[in-house]
Amino acid sequence: MDLLVVNPNTTKSMTATIADAADRVRNPSTRVTSVTSSMGPVSIEGYYDEVFAVPGLLLEIAKGERQGAQAAIIACFDDTGLDAARAMANIPVVGICEAALATAAFIAQRFTIVTTMERSRLPLEHLVQRYGMTGRCNVRAADIPVLSLEDPQSNARDRLRNEIDAALREDRAEAIVLGCAGMADLSIELRKEFGVPVVDGVAAAVKQAEALVALGLSTAKRGAYASPVRKTYSGALRDFAPDIMVG
C-alpha cells in the first residue's frame, strides 16, 4: 500500500517530524512518502496563510496520485484545502483534524483540542461543529507560534503542557487531541506524563487512510465532491485549470 503525506507549509523540518510520526504507526507493508509543499507560507496560522497554502498542496496531491499513491493525507490541523483536494483527486484524502476527532470519539466522551495560536481556535471550533463533535470537544490555544515548537530555547512546550493541564482540570477532558502537525512527536511523551489518551492527528490519519484503501473505498464523485468543471484558468493560476490538474 502506498500513502502520500503532504505538509502544506514549506518547512522541511516539520515534514521530518510528520514523517517520523507516520512511520511509527504504518503497517509494515505500507510505504509512506512524506513531502513538503513547494510554495506557500512557512507555517499556517490563520485564514490568510491557509488560502495561499492550498495551491502547493494540490500540486503535491496531483503529483502523488499520478505516481501511484493510493490515498493522501493533509498534515495540517486546519484540514487545509481538504474539500478542494477531495474534489480533485480520485484517491481518498484524509485531513488530520477529522481523523483525530473521529479517533478521539472512539475512546472518550469529552476531549479537548490543544492548538497553537489563539487565531486558530475559532477555525478549529468551526471544524468541531462541522464534524459533529460539538458538545463533546472543547478547543484551547496555548498561544504559541507553530515554529516555536521546534526551537529548544523557547518555552512553547511548557506552555502546551500548561494548557493540557488546564484542559484536564477545567474542561474535565478525558483525552487530549494535539491541534498541530508540528506536535506529532510529543504524543507518546504527553500520554505517559498526563496519564490520559493523547491523539496525534498524523498517526490517526495514517491508520484511517490504510483502512480506506483496504476497504476499497474512495471519495464519492457525485454531488459535493464531483470532479471540477472543466474550464480555463487565467494568469498565475492557469496551470491549476482542471484539464491540467485532473487530466
N, C-alpha and C positions, 0 to 999 in steps of 0.2 A: 504494500500500500504506500502511495506517495502523497504526502501532505505538504502544503505550502503555508508558511507563516510569514506574514508581511508586517513589519514595523512601519507604520505610515509616517513616522517622523524620520529625519535624516541623521540621527545619532547612532553610529555603528556600535558604540559600546553598549547602548541599551539593547540593540539587536542581539548582542552576545549574551546578555542576561536572559533575554526571552528565549534564545535558542537552548540555553542550558536547562531552563525550566521545562521546555517541551521535550528535550531529550531524556529527562529524568523519568517521565511518565509514559513515553511512547511504548507500544508493543515492540518486541524485538524485530518483528518483520516489517515494521513501519519505517519508512525513510522520511525524515523531516528536513525540508530545506527552508532555512530562515533567511530572509532578505530585508535589506534596508531600502526605503523609498529613495529614488534618485533625485527627487525635487520636493520642495516644501519646507516647512519650519523644522527647526532642530528639536522642538518639543511642541506638544499640542495642549494648549492651556486656554480653553475658551472657544467661542463660536468662530472668531476670525481665523485663528490658526487652523481650525478643523476644515474650513472650506478650502483652504489652499493645500491641505494635505491630501485631499481626495484625488486629484489628477494623478499624482505619482503612485498612489495606492492602486488605482485602477490599471495603470500601466503594468505594474508588477503582477497583478492577478491575471490579467490577459496573457502576459508572457508565460506565467507559470502554467496556466491551463494549456497553452499551445505545447509546452514542454512535457506534458503528461501528468500534472498534478491532478489528483482525484478529489481533493477538497482544499479549500483555502480558509485561513484563519486571519482575522484582522486584529492585530495585537495592540489595540488602543482601547482603553476602558470606556471611551465615549462612543464606542461602536461606530467610529468614523467611516462614513461612506458605505455603511452596510447595505442599505436599500439599493443604492446605485450598483454596488458590486453584485448583489443577487440578481438584479435585472440583467446585467451584462453577461454574467458567467453562466455556463451550462453545468458547472460543478457546484456542490453545496458550499456555501460561505457562512462561516460561524464568527460571530462577534464575541469578544471575551467577556463583556458585561452580561449579555444574555446568557452565555454559558455558565458564568459564575453564579448568577441569581438562580438559574434552574437547578444547579448543583446544590446550592445552599438550601433550597426549598425541600430537598430530599432529607436533610439531616437536622433541620431546626425550624421551629415555628417563628422565631424572631431573630433577625440578624441585622447587622449594621455594615454598610459600606464605609470604609475609611479611605478617603481620597486625598489628593494633594492640595490644590488651590481652592480657596473659597469660591472663586468664579466658576469652578467645575461642579460645585454642589448642586445648583439648580438644574443644569442639564442632566445630571445623573438622576435627580428626583423625577424628571420627566421620563427617563428611561425606566425607572422603577414602576411608574404608572403604566407606561406602555406595555411592559412585560407582565402586568397583572400582579405585582408584588406590593402594592400599596396596602398599608396596614400591617405588613409583616417586616418591612425593610425600612430602616432609617438611613440617612446619609450624613456623614460628618466629614469635615475637611480639616486636615492638620495645618493648612495654610503654609505649605512648603512648596517651593518651585520643584518641578519634576526632576530637573537635572541635579538638584542638590542631593538627591538620593545616592548619587554616585560620588559625591565629594566627602572623603573621610574626615575633612576638617569641619564640616557643617554639623548642626545639631538636628538634622532632618529626621533621622531615625529615632532619636529620643522623643521628638515631637509626635511622631507617628505612634510610638508606644504610649505616650500620654493620652492620645486620642482614643486608642483602643481601650485603655483602662477606663476612660470616661464612658465609652460605649457600653462596656460590661456593667458598670455601676449605674449609670443614669438611664440608659435605654433598655436595660435588662436583656441585652443581646445574648443569645445562646451560641452564636457563631459570628465570625468576622469575615467580611469579604474585602480583599485588598483592591482598592479602586484605582490602580495604575499598573500598567505592564512593567514599569520600572521597579515594582516591588516584588516581582516574581521570585526573586532569590531569597525572600525573607519568610515565606510561608511556613516552612518546617520549623525554623528557629522560633517564630512567634507562636506557633501551635504548642511547642514544648513550654515556652515561657509562660503563656497565659492559661494553658490547660483547657482550651476550647478549640473547636474546629476553625481553621483559618483557610479560606478558599482563595486560591490564586486562579484568576481567570484564564491565564495562558494554559495551565495544566488542564483545567476543566474543558477548555475548548478543544484541546488535542484529543481527549477521550471522547468527546461528543462527535467530533469530526470522524474519528475512527469508527464510531458506531453507525453514523450515517452511511459511510462508504460500505461497511459490512452489510448493512441492511439494503443496499442498493437504492438508496433514496437521494434525491436531489431536489433543488428548489422548483416549485410549481412554476410552469411557464405560461400560465393563463392569469388574467387579472393583473394584480399589482406588480408582479414580477415578470410579466411578459417581456420578451426581448425588446430593446429600444426600437422606436420607429426610425426607419432609415431616412436620413436627411443630411443636408450639407451643414457642416460647422465652419465658421469663418475665423480668420485672424489667427492668434496664437493657439486657439483650440481646434484648429482644422483637423489635426491628426486624431482627435477624440471622436470624430464622426462615427456613428455605429457601423457603417460599411467597413471602416478601417479597424476599429477596436474589436468588433464582434466577428467580422469576416463574413 
